[in-house]
């Protein structure tokens, strides 16, 4: 079993190297571990305005089109606070894992989105999205800390979190660039 797991991990790491080589959108993803928590930092650039970028990251229910997000519903909205219920599903070694969470978002239009888990299957999840204009595009910066609540060995969680996170941000960068025309209507000044 150990040998099979080792072969699988070695083969899967080749996928990560291939993903890094095909980095478009100036995608940068870093996942580091500090004790039981993971620090996730990511950034990417898309040829859209900060308004369009903000419309994309605040499309809470549209997030269902991204990898791993099975359901995402707005529960309540009050001023710049939005509560969202999410269901995530990922497979670790062919075993499906579901994670439910209720998140509270604080919206700062066209600039930032702060979030914190109110309840859910992880012990801790808190972070932010920051948007900054660049010549003909917007730069997305994501920073978060997450502490999983799992019985899966930490080395396996570490490996899969790093791969899942990279895939999700790559998908977001591709999706936001493809959705641009439909978001323009929300950003008329």
N, C-alpha and C positions, 0 to 999 in steps of 0.2 A: 504494500500500500504506500509506504514511504517513497519507494522508487517511482511509482506511478504519479504521485503528487509532485515529486521533484521534476519529472519529465514534463508534466503539465505546466508547472510554473515557468520552466525554462522556455518552453514553446510559446507560452503566453507573453513572456517578456519580449520576444521578438516582435510581437504585434505592437507593443508600446514603442519600440525603436522605429518601426515603420510609420507609426502615427506621427512621431516627432519630425520625421523627415518630410512629411507631406503637410506641414504646418502652414496654412494660409490664414488670412485675417490677422496676422501677427499675434497668433494665439500663444499665450504663456500660461502655464499651469504649474503650480507648486503645491505639493501636499507634504507637510512636515508633521512630525509627531512630537508632542510635548506631554509626557506622562500618558494619561488615558485619553487625552484630547488630540484631535487632528486640526491643524491650522491649514486652511485652504485659501490660497491666493490665486486669482486668475485674472487675466485681462485679454481683451481682444478689440480689434478695430473693425468698424463696419461703415460702409459709405452711406450714412444717413445722418440726419440732424439730431441734436440732443433731444428735441421734442419727440421725434420718431423713436429714438432709443428708449425714452421714458415710457412711451406708449407700449413698447414691446415688453419691458420688464414689469409693467403693471397690468399686463393682460393675464391676470391670474387664472382665469378659466381656460384661456388659450394655451396655457402651459401643458395641457394634456397631450399636445402634439410632440412634446419633447421626450427623449428616451427616459424610461424609468418612471415617469409620472403617469399613473393610471387615472387619477381623478384629482380635480382641484376646483373647489367651490368657494365663492365669497359668502361668508356667513353674515357679516355685518360691515357697515361702512359708517363712520362718523367723523366728519371733518377730514383730516389727513390720516386717520387711522383706519386700517382695513384688517379684518380678521378673515383668515382663509383656512379651510380644512383641506388637507392633502393626503393622498394615498400614493406611496411609492412602492414599486416592486422591482427587485433586482434578483438575479440568480448568482449564487456563489457555489461553485462546483456543482452546477446543475440543480441546486436546491433553491426553490423560490423563497425569497424573504420579502415580507410586506412590512412597511413602516407607515404608521399613521401619525399625523401631527396637526396641531392647530397653531398657526402662526399669526403674529400681529405685525403688520407692516406700518411704518410711518413714511408717508410720501412727501418728498420735497421736489415739486415739479421741475423736470428737466435737469436736476442736479444729483439727487440721491434717493435711495430707498433703504431704510434701516429695517431690520427684522429680528424677531426673537420668537422662539418656540414658547407657547404658553402651556401646552401639554402635548404628550406624544410618546412615541416608542424610543426616542433617543434620550439620553440623560440630559444633554445640553446641546442647543443649537442657537447661535446668535451671530449676526453679521450685518454686512451692508453691501450695497451696489452704489458705486459712484460713477457719474457720467461727466466726461469733459469733452469739449469740442476740439476738433483737430481740423486742419485745412478744409477738406471736403468730407469729413466723416466724424464719427463719435467714438470715443474710447470708453469701453465698459471696464470697470474695475470691481472685482468681487473679492471680499475678504470675509471669512467666517471661521468660527470655531465650532467643531462638532465632537461630541462624546457619544459614541455608540453604546447601546445597551444590549449586548449580545453575548451568547454563549460560544460563538465561533472563536477559535483561537486568534489572538491578536495579529499574528503574522499573516494569516489569510485575509483578515479584515483590512490590514494595511495595504496589501497587494491589490485587492479588489477596489478599495476606495480610490486609490490612485488611478486605476484604469477607468473606472466608471466616471469619475469626475472629469477626466480629460475628454472622454466621449461626449459627455453632456455639454461641456462648453464648446466643443467643436460643432456639435449639432446646433447649439444656440446661435453661434456666429453665422453658420450657413442659413439657418431659418430667418434670422433678422434681415439678412441681405436679400432674401427672396421675397419677404413680405413687404418690402418698402412701399410699393405703390398703394397698397390698401391702407397704410398708416398715414399717408400724406393728408387725407381728409381730416384726421383728428388734429392736425398741426397747423391749420390755417391761422395766420396771425391777423 
